[in-house]
């Protein structure tokens, strides 16, 4: 089996050699972009704070974890409000982008993203349920994950053809399950009218009120989900040769699909739990990376994490300093046109 | 003596009587004509239901929306759904000769098609609460009562205002409509009430009437009062525990019922103001 995978690597055309030479400098560039996002995201907002003061606040915030000293004024804003919000943006942006990249690979469909298979709509329904029923905050991602996995199970059983899950059937089933779940979410919103705006804001995607506790709750979901997906990058590359070839090269195609779907559900449930549905990031980031760096998943997935994290933090910065007010609105407004441009471009080629 | 009284009352009501057919432009900008004094009214707005009852037209109501809950009489009426899920068939089934609606929602078309007269009357600003009360008075032929109600409301509001105007210190306040968080601008009717209650709203007018607020803006403004969030919830929010209002115990959920009256642009506005003023300036009401 191991030798099969090595053999497949030699045959994989997905990672053009010419581009791999540029991987490190471009990784470095993306790292810089992410770093700048964190710096600007922490310094700018409805109150602008000078970089020196940000650094001081970060230091005092860290120190206060050990000394228990109380933070004041801008230190509170930097350490307890902005930084967790920025870190949450990085986690969510990275998770959605990695899941998007993995979905696009595993179903060999450029339109796939965490919303495929009803994963995100399932997570959203679970989280909405928890919000409307006023469950404790820590249960929101759990509820999101449970409903996400249930909806994936329904999608998979609908799409199943013997022992196989043909991509077209999967995507069709996913669209249907996703629509039904969205309808259920909307019904819940209308019934819990007292909380309607809160839930509506949630379904539009919002990073407001993300605190350290939320970050620490989401972190294991993101780490576990994305970690597994990154480990599967090689197998995903092999899958690009087609199911038949991949299978003959020793990749357990059906099991790979299942593991990818479950891992992506875990990461998506974490991402969707507190910040809601943030559109287009999972769809467009892998495309941007693919355009610039090539399609090998060993490059695509980690770089998507970097770019996705940076983009979402910048989008949130734009959201909270403009009347657009919610990050999900910004990503959809910017992502939609980009995606259309992408479609046109693909047609011309 | 009694007959003279009756006669003069009849004359007085005659003097303020509405003449039908009455044509007016409603809040959707539509020209609507009422052929006769409406007798069977469905109100789809809690504030309109309250106003109708306050001007003595409560017995004309044959149906209300799900959220109309005052006065008591209204709670026994058939429920006709909400703004976004109105039960059109139930409304038509009541054979109303007038349906009062909000300018939001999508109810007008279908009701109009069913041949029912629909008028959108929804007060939004502070002054509109009074002007729409008068409009409702005209619509249901209770003009004199509407004028009296407006005078009474203005008088009751002035009583509170006189007290709070002289308050030595006006604390800063943040009022939360919902935990997204949304707040109220000073030009919204709730914002006007908050100011009249003797508080300084931390939300500037430039942010709009019901703005979604960036949490760090609230922390930076560090208000002395946080209204609409209980202390525990507020303290649990990232960065909020260090705020003045929370340390001094002045973060509070509104007393039961006050949140409803405060957010309802209707005849109980003076009551809402008085209660709010007591919370912000307890020293003035000893």
Boltz contact constraints between the chains, C-beta under 6 A:
constraints:
  - contact:
      token1: [A, 45]
      token2: [B, 216]
      max_distance: 6.0
  - contact:
      token1: [A, 46]
      token2: [B, 214]
      max_distance: 6.0
  - contact:
      token1: [A, 46]
      token2: [B, 216]
      max_distance: 6.0
  - contact:
      token1: [A, 46]
      token2: [B, 217]
      max_distance: 6.0
  - contact:
      token1: [A, 47]
      token2: [B, 220]
      max_distance: 6.0
  - contact:
      token1: [A, 76]
      token2: [B, 219]
      max_distance: 6.0
  - contact:
      token1: [A, 76]
      token2: [B, 239]
      max_distance: 6.0
  - contact:
      token1: [A, 76]
      token2: [B, 242]
      max_distance: 6.0
  - contact:
      token1: [A, 77]
      token2: [B, 216]
      max_distance: 6.0
  - contact:
      token1: [A, 77]
      token2: [B, 219]
      max_distance: 6.0
  - contact:
      token1: [A, 80]
      token2: [B, 238]
      max_distance: 6.0
  - contact:
      token1: [A, 80]
      token2: [B, 239]
      max_distance: 6.0
  - contact:
      token1: [A, 81]
      token2: [B, 215]
      max_distance: 6.0
  - contact:
      token1: [A, 81]
      token2: [B, 216]
      max_distance: 6.0
  - contact:
      token1: [A, 81]
      token2: [B, 238]
      max_distance: 6.0
  - contact:
      token1: [A, 81]
      token2: [B, 239]
      max_distance: 6.0
  - contact:
      token1: [A, 84]
      token2: [B, 238]
      max_distance: 6.0
  - contact:
      token1: [A, 197]
      token2: [B, 178]
      max_distance: 6.0
  - contact:
      token1: [A, 197]
      token2: [B, 180]
      max_distance: 6.0
  - contact:
      token1: [A, 198]
      token2: [B, 178]
      max_distance: 6.0
  - contact:
      token1: [A, 198]
      token2: [B, 179]
      max_distance: 6.0
  - contact:
      token1: [A, 198]
      token2: [B, 180]
      max_distance: 6.0
  - contact:
      token1: [A, 201]
      token2: [B, 180]
      max_distance: 6.0
  - contact:
      token1: [A, 208]
      token2: [B, 215]
      max_distance: 6.0
  - contact:
      token1: [A, 209]
      token2: [B, 215]
      max_distance: 6.0
  - contact:
      token1: [A, 211]
      token2: [B, 238]
      max_distance: 6.0
  - contact:
      token1: [A, 320]
      token2: [B, 214]
      max_distance: 6.0
  - contact:
      token1: [A, 325]
      token2: [B, 212]
      max_distance: 6.0
